[in-house]
Amino acid sequence: MSRIRSSGTRPEKILRQMLRDMTDLPVKHNVRGLLGTPDMVIVALKLAVFVDGCFWHGCPQHGSMPKSRKGYWVPKIVGNMVRDEEVTIALEEAGWTVWRVWEHDLKPDAAPNTRRRLRQRLRRIMGS
């Protein structure tokens, strides 16, 4: 587990590049001063973006509970899901827009559709 990265992952890099291609506004990454340490933030839009790994965040499509050490993994993954929801609610109550993107939405076969959806959402936020 020591080799598992918590930031700078390939899905994060893909999403960061997508966002940079869509706007001229600065895209900050791993913003520690903001609740939940979002993977990306566009401060001018009060937009916080998280990339959720299918395993670690309990993806309903691809997440699966390990067969061994369930006493450790089930509470760990469920705890991540609860924390994700709490962070989203708290940020939204503070006036932030929160996007959560699943890791599988950034794979090559899904990325074009994800890019289109994000571009549409970004246009709505920017009012253009």
Buried (B, 14 or more C-beta within 10 A) or exposed (E): EEEEEEEEBEBBEBBBEBBBEBBEBEBBBBBEEBBBBBBBBBBEBBBBBBBBBBBBBBBEEEBEEEEEEEEEBEEBBEEBBEEBEEBBEEBEEEEBBBBBBBBBBBEEEEBEEBBEEBBEBBEEBBEE
